[in-house]
Amino acid sequence: MAAANGVMGSALSSPKLSTRGQSALARAGAFIQLANELFQNAYSASNPDGFCNLGVAENSLLHAELVEYYNSKFHLEPVDFTYGNDLSGSMRLSKALARMFNAYFEPVTPVKPEHMLAGAGCSAVLDMLAFHLGDPGDGVLIPVPYYVGFNSDFAARSGMKPVPVAVDESDPFGVHTLKTFEETLRVAEAAGTPIRAVMLCNPHNPLGRCYPRETILAYARFCEEHDLHLISDEIYAFSVFPTEDDEHPAPFVSALSIDFEKEAGCDPARVHVVYGMSKDFNANGLRGGVLVSPHNPALLTAVKSTSIFMKMSTAAAALWSCILEDDVFFPEYIKENQRRLREAYEFTTSWFRFHGIPYSPANAGHFVMADFRQFFTDADAHGRPLPLVEEDKGAARDAAMCRRIIAAKVFVGSAAAFSCPTPGWCRITFAMRRDYLAVGLARLEQLFGLESFGGLAAGMSEGGDGKAQEATLAGGKDHVREVAELFEKTAL
Ligand SMILES: Cc1ncc(COP(=O)(O)O)c(C=O)c1O
C-alpha cells in the first residue's frame, strides 16, 4: 500500500520514458560511468593515481597562453545577456568566421554571415545536419577507420545509420576508394538502407592526414550521381604540420575552395562544411561550431527553425570572435600551435621508433595511429585462452589488450572505437602537456615490460612539479577492474 504522502515507492509505478528515452538509457549506462571515471578521476599533479587520457582528442598545448589571452580580453556587452542578435550564434561571430574562411580557406565565392549557422560544437551541428538530411533508417556512408563520435552524431537522435565503407587500407585517401563506395551503397540499399549522405573528415580523424583535391572531387561526383549530400568535417583545418616523416605533406584543401559545379558537375547545394572551436582553438570546453552551406539556403532555414537547441553561449561566441578578430595574435597563435603539434608528434613517434612500434605517419590533428599487435597476449586477464588472430582478425586479443591498458590507468583510442579494419591499432593523442604525455607513455612501458625511453624522464619534469615520476610507478589500482569492464561494454 502506498503511504498517504505518496513517497513509499513500492506501490508506485515509475513514470515512463519514451521508446527513444528507453533505448538511450539502455545504451548509456556503461558509457556514462566510464566517462565519469576518466574525467573525474583524471591524472594530474594533485591526482597522480588518476587515469592518463591519451584517448580523447583534446589539445592543451597552448592552454596557458590562451588563459592569459582570454582573461585579458574577455569583454561582454549588455546584448550578451539577452538571446542576442542572431538565432544561432551572434552577428559578431558570424562576421568574424566569414573573415576567417575568406582569409584562410580560399573559398570559390566569398563566405558571408548568411551562409552559416553557429552551434554549440560540431557534435551539435552534425546532429542537426543528420536530423535535416536523413530520416530514421537512412544511411550515411563513412570510410573506415572513422571518428567514433560520428556514430552518435548520426544515430542517437536522428536515427540515421552510419554505414562503414571498407576502403583500401593501404591507400585510404585515393580516388580509387570510390569503387568501394559504389559497392557499399549497392549492398546497403539492396538490404533496405537508403543512403542519403557521405561523410568526409578532412583532415582525417583518426588517420591525421588530408585528402587530395582529386579525391574530394571524386566524392562530389559520386554524390551527384547518387543524389547524396556531402558533409565535409574540417574541424582540424589549421592543425596541419610538416614532420620528419613528411616535410611536404598534402596540404589541407577545404571543400569551400572547390567549384563543384565546374570541376565535378556537382550541385554545390549538396556540399556542407562543418568547422569548430574545439581542436584548432584548443577549446573543447567552450563549445563552438559552425555549419557553412553557401549554396543551400533551404537547409540553413530549416535548421534555423530549431537552432536555439544548439545555440552557442554568447560568452563563448564573444571569446571566439575576439581571437578571430585579432589580426596579430590569431596568425601567430596558429603558427605556434602547428609548431607545438609537430614537436609533440616528433616526441611521440620517437618513442614508437625506440620501441619498434609501427605507426601510420600523420601530419594533421592531435593523434597518431600505432600498431600495438606485438602486445597481444594468448590469454585474457583470467588466464583463459584467446582465439587465434586468424579466427577473428585479432578482435578478442585487441579487446583483452585494451582492457590491460585501461587497468594500467591509461586510456587510448581503440581499434574497435574507430571501426578500424585491423584490430590492434590504437589512436594515441599527443597534443598535451609533455609531463602528462610522458606519464602515459611510461605506464605503457611498464605494462608491456619495455625498456625506458630516455626522453620520458626529461618529459616528466617539463612543466611539471616532479610528481609525475612517482605517479608512473604508483598508478593506484583502485577499482580498475570495474573500469576495465565498463570499457569492454562501451567499445570506446
Ligand atoms: C572529426 C571530429 N568532428 C567532430 C568532433 C566533435 O567536436 P566538438 O567538440 O566541436 O563537438 C570531433 C572531436 O573529437 C572530431 O574529431
The ligand as an ORCA input file, in Angstrom:
! r2SCAN-3c Opt
* xyz 0 1
  C      36.351     14.892    -36.660
  C      35.627     15.430    -35.460
  N      34.431     16.014    -35.628
  C      33.744     16.498    -34.584
  C      34.240     16.408    -33.294
  C      33.421     16.955    -32.160
  O      33.759     18.288    -31.955
  P      33.028     19.253    -30.944
  O      33.849     19.290    -29.703
  O      33.035     20.569    -31.658
  O      31.664     18.755    -30.710
  C      35.473     15.797    -33.079
  C      36.011     15.640    -31.710
  O      36.864     14.816    -31.439
  C      36.192     15.305    -34.188
  O      37.394     14.729    -34.048
*
